[in-house]
Amino acid sequence: MKRTTKYVALDVHQSTTVASVREQRGHVIARAILPTEAAAIVEFFRGMRGCVRVAFEEGTQAQWLHDLLAPMVDGVTVCDRRGEPRGNKADQRDADNLSHRLLTGDLRAVYHGRSDRLTLQELTRAYSNIVEDSTRAMLRLKSLFRARAIRTPGRRIYGKKDRAVWLRKLADRGTRFRAEALYAELDLLAELRPKAKALMVAEARRDPAWGILCSVPFFGPVRVALLLATMKTPWRFRTKRNLWAYAGLAVVTESSADHEFIAGRPVRRRRQPLTRGLNKNHNRVLKEVFKSVATSSLGRAGEFQDLYRAMIARGMREDMARLTLARKFAALTLRLWKTGEPYDPAKLTAQAT
């Protein structure tokens, strides 16, 4: 008996999940509304026979649902639909559309292949959230004083030594309470930050790639932990250009009217495509890591600073030289992680293109 393939799409919400099941010829053969609970979803899929392929959108429950269904079905696709025109929206319509696109192979997948770094991933998120909240509280505190024409140069406003002096400058009781609340928030975050960093670095040190990535100049423990948690594995990127696009370091180009007729034959025009900046759909953590590493390398003498100056001497613009340097660090990360070799400055090539 021929084994049939079923294409199942799930429109997942906090309390309910809408399912659409489509067979190989394109007909919807089943629809269901399930509670977003492990037992109900597992029971739904256990009743299916043949090859089962599942798709659902990236979201809050995506990792949990991927880990739940991966051992049960023949294929799981977590898709990214950001920037797509949606038209009329309804749960059942979205599920039907998703099952059709799964059947036709018209979905852009998001990587959810490995779950062995989930602990590190959560610890890096905790550390990043604490850093972001600290920055937000500091900016709010300064804006509170500046809104009343009180100058706040440097970082003295954040210290505990002169805190009472700063609070006396605020005449209004409500404003003073806001400042006290922000100071209390900063104190709590300052206490949590080293704990979160220590846990994150300790977990990252257990990874086999830790020593390899730490051998790269300007890759400190925080940056290496972020790389390990975000990339998870280098084998998901076939070439360095795939990593460049994922990290937001790929240049977007546009061209039009590329051919003209000469002597009755179409001939491609000899002109460069127009550049339109860097790709916008990317991983922000990786872009920040590679950009910050490239910026840090410019302030210290060494092979990377020499590489940057050589590009400037050849007539390259400064922004393009910094981009090329960030790409160089991304390419180094991918190559060293795949080969398992430590960084060797003697093998640094002239340009990463």
C-alpha positions in Angstrom: 0.0 0.0 0.0 1.4 3.4 -1.0 2.4 5.6 1.9 0.6 8.9 1.8 1.9 12.3 3.0 -0.1 14.7 5.1 0.7 18.4 5.4 -0.4 19.8 8.7 -0.4 23.5 9.6 -0.9 24.8 13.1 -2.0 28.4 13.9 -0.9 28.6 17.5 -2.3 30.9 20.2 -2.1 31.1 23.9 -5.1 28.9 24.7 -6.1 27.4 21.3 -4.4 25.9 18.3 -6.2 25.7 14.9 -5.1 22.8 12.7 -5.5 22.3 8.9 -4.6 18.9 7.4 -4.0 18.7 3.6 -3.3 15.6 1.5 -0.9 15.3 -1.4 -3.4 16.3 -4.1 -4.1 19.6 -2.3 -7.5 18.9 -0.7 -8.1 19.8 3.0 -9.2 16.6 4.6 -9.4 17.7 8.2 -9.7 20.8 10.4 -9.6 21.0 14.2 -9.4 23.4 17.1 -7.2 22.1 19.9 -6.2 23.4 23.3 -2.6 24.5 23.3 -1.6 21.7 25.6 1.0 18.9 25.1 -1.5 16.0 25.7 -4.1 17.3 23.3 -1.6 18.0 20.5 0.2 14.7 20.9 -3.1 12.8 20.8 -4.1 14.6 17.6 -0.9 13.6 15.8 -0.9 10.0 17.0 -4.2 9.4 15.1 -2.5 10.2 11.7 -1.0 7.5 9.5 1.6 7.8 6.8 4.2 10.6 6.4 3.3 13.7 8.4 4.9 17.1 7.8 4.1 20.0 10.1 4.4 23.8 9.8 3.7 26.7 12.2 4.9 30.2 12.5 7.8 31.4 14.7 6.5 32.7 18.0 6.5 32.4 21.8 5.6 28.7 21.7 7.6 27.7 18.7 10.6 26.1 20.5 8.3 24.2 22.8 6.1 22.9 20.0 9.1 22.0 17.8 10.7 19.9 20.6 7.3 18.3 21.3 6.5 17.3 17.6 10.0 16.6 16.2 10.1 13.0 17.5 6.6 12.2 16.3 6.5 13.4 12.7 8.7 13.2 9.6 9.4 17.0 9.3 8.8 20.2 11.3 9.0 23.6 9.6 9.0 26.7 11.8 8.5 29.5 9.3 9.2 33.3 9.3 6.4 35.3 7.7 7.6 38.8 8.7 7.0 41.4 6.0 4.6 39.3 4.0 1.2 40.8 2.9 -1.5 39.1 4.9 -4.8 40.4 3.5 -7.9 39.2 5.3 -7.0 37.4 8.5 -8.7 34.6 10.4 -7.3 31.6 12.3 -8.8 28.9 10.1 -7.8 30.8 6.9 -4.3 31.3 8.2 -4.0 27.6 8.9 -5.4 26.6 5.5 -3.0 29.0 3.8 0.0 27.7 5.8 -0.8 24.0 4.9 -1.0 25.0 1.2 2.3 26.7 1.3 3.8 23.7 3.1 2.6 21.5 0.3 4.1 23.7 -2.4 7.4 24.3 -0.5 6.8 28.0 -0.3 7.9 28.6 3.3 11.0 30.2 4.7 12.2 28.1 7.6 13.7 29.4 10.9 16.4 27.2 12.5 15.2 25.2 15.5 17.4 22.1 15.0 19.3 21.8 18.3 18.0 22.0 21.8 21.3 21.2 23.7 22.1 24.9 24.1 18.7 26.0 25.5 20.2 26.6 29.0 22.9 28.8 27.6 20.3 30.6 25.4 18.1 31.4 28.3 21.1 32.6 30.4 22.2 34.9 27.6 18.7 36.3 27.3 18.6 36.9 31.0 22.0 38.8 30.9 21.0 40.8 27.8 17.6 41.7 29.4 19.4 43.0 32.6 21.8 45.1 30.5 19.0 46.5 28.5 16.9 47.3 31.6 19.9 49.0 33.2 20.5 51.1 30.2 16.8 52.1 30.0 16.7 53.0 33.7 19.9 55.1 33.3 18.5 57.0 30.3 15.2 57.6 32.1 17.1 59.0 35.1 19.1 61.4 33.1 16.1 62.6 31.1 14.2 63.3 34.3 16.9 65.8 35.4 17.5 67.2 31.9 13.8 67.9 31.6 14.2 70.4 34.5 17.4 72.0 33.0 19.7 70.2 35.4 22.9 69.2 33.7 24.0 65.6 34.2 27.5 65.2 32.7 29.3 61.8 33.0 28.3 59.0 35.2 28.4 60.6 38.7 24.6 60.8 38.7 24.4 57.0 39.0 26.7 56.6 42.0 25.6 56.2 45.6 28.0 58.7 47.0 26.3 61.9 45.7 22.8 60.5 45.3 21.4 62.6 48.1 22.8 65.8 46.5 21.1 64.9 43.2 17.8 64.2 44.8 17.8 67.6 46.6 17.9 69.3 43.3 14.4 68.0 42.6 11.8 70.2 44.3 8.7 68.3 43.4 7.8 65.4 45.6 6.5 63.2 42.7 9.6 63.8 40.6 11.8 63.0 43.6 9.9 59.7 44.1 10.4 58.8 40.4 14.1 59.4 40.8 14.3 57.3 44.0 12.4 54.4 42.2 14.8 54.5 39.3 17.8 54.5 41.7 16.3 51.5 43.5 15.9 49.7 40.2 19.5 50.4 39.2 20.7 49.1 42.5 18.8 45.8 42.0 20.0 45.4 38.4 23.6 46.1 39.5 23.3 43.3 42.0 21.8 40.9 39.4 24.1 41.7 36.5 27.3 40.0 37.8 25.4 36.9 38.9 23.8 36.6 35.5 27.1 37.1 33.8 28.8 34.5 35.9 26.2 31.9 35.3 26.2 32.6 31.5 30.0 32.3 31.2 30.1 29.2 33.3 27.6 27.5 31.1 29.4 28.7 27.9 32.7 27.3 29.2 31.3 23.8 29.0 30.9 24.0 25.2 33.7 22.4 23.2 34.0 25.5 20.9 34.7 27.8 23.9 38.5 27.7 23.7 38.5 27.9 19.9 36.4 31.1 19.8 38.2 32.7 22.7 41.4 32.4 20.8 40.2 35.1 18.3 41.3 38.6 19.3 38.7 40.8 20.9 36.3 37.9 21.5 35.7 38.2 25.2 33.7 35.8 27.3 30.4 37.6 26.9 30.7 37.8 23.1 31.7 34.2 22.8 28.7 33.2 25.0 26.4 35.2 22.8 27.8 33.5 19.6 27.4 30.0 21.1 23.9 30.6 22.2 22.8 32.4 19.0 24.5 30.4 16.2 24.2 27.0 18.1 26.1 25.2 15.4 28.3 26.4 12.5 27.0 23.7 10.2 23.7 25.4 9.7 25.6 27.9 7.5 27.0 26.4 4.3 29.3 29.3 3.5 30.3 32.5 5.1 27.9 34.4 2.8 25.0 32.6 4.5 26.3 33.8 7.8 26.7 37.4 6.5 23.1 37.5 5.5 21.9 36.0 8.8 24.0 38.6 10.7 22.8 41.5 8.7 26.2 42.0 6.9 25.0 41.3 3.3 24.7 44.2 0.9 21.4 44.5 -0.9 21.7 45.3 -4.6 19.1 46.3 -7.2 19.4 46.3 -11.0 16.9 46.8 -13.9 17.0 46.8 -17.7 20.0 44.4 -17.5 20.0 43.6 -21.2 20.0 45.4 -24.5 19.8 44.2 -28.1 22.9 44.5 -30.2 22.9 43.1 -33.8 19.6 41.3 -33.0 21.0 39.5 -29.9 20.4 40.3 -26.2 23.6 41.4 -24.5 24.0 42.1 -20.8 24.8 45.7 -20.0 28.3 46.3 -18.4 27.3 48.2 -15.3 27.4 47.5 -11.6 24.1 47.0 -9.7 23.0 49.7 -7.3 23.6 49.1 -3.6 20.7 49.6 -1.2 22.3 49.2 2.2 22.5 46.0 4.3 19.8 43.4 4.6 17.1 44.3 7.2 15.9 40.8 8.0 18.7 39.6 10.3 19.7 38.4 13.8 20.3 41.6 15.8 22.5 39.8 18.4 25.0 38.6 15.9 25.1 41.9 14.1 25.9 43.7 17.3 28.6 41.2 18.2 30.5 41.4 14.9 30.1 45.2 14.6 31.3 45.8 18.2 34.3 43.4 17.6 35.2 45.3 14.4 35.0 48.6 16.2 37.1 47.4 19.1 39.8 46.1 16.8 40.3 49.6 15.3 41.5 51.1 18.6 44.4 48.7 19.2 47.5 48.0 17.1 47.5 44.6 15.4 46.8 42.7 12.3 43.1 43.9 12.1 44.0 47.5 12.4 46.7 47.0 9.7 44.0 45.3 7.5 41.7 48.3 8.0 44.3 50.9 7.2 45.3 48.9 4.1 41.7 49.0 2.8 41.5 52.8 3.4 44.8 53.2 1.6 43.4 51.4 -1.4 40.6 54.0 -1.6 37.8 52.1 0.2 35.3 54.2 2.2 35.6 54.0 5.9 32.1 52.5 6.4 32.8 49.8 3.8 36.1 49.0 5.4 34.4 48.6 8.8 31.8 46.4 7.2 34.6 44.3 5.6 36.3 43.9 8.9 33.0 42.8 10.6 32.6 40.2 7.8 36.2 39.1 8.4 35.4 38.3 12.0 32.2 36.5 11.0 34.1 34.4 8.4 36.8 33.6 11.0 34.2 32.5 13.5 32.6 30.1 11.0 35.8 28.6 9.7 37.5 28.1 13.1 34.4 26.6 14.7 34.0 24.2 11.8 37.7 23.1 11.6 38.4 23.2 15.4 41.6 25.1 14.9 42.7 28.0 17.1 43.2 31.4 15.6 46.5 31.8 13.8 47.3 35.4 12.7 49.7 34.1 10.1 46.7 32.6 8.2 44.8 35.9 8.1 44.1 36.7 4.5 44.1 40.2 3.0 40.4 40.6 2.5 37.1 38.7 3.2 35.1 39.0 0.0 
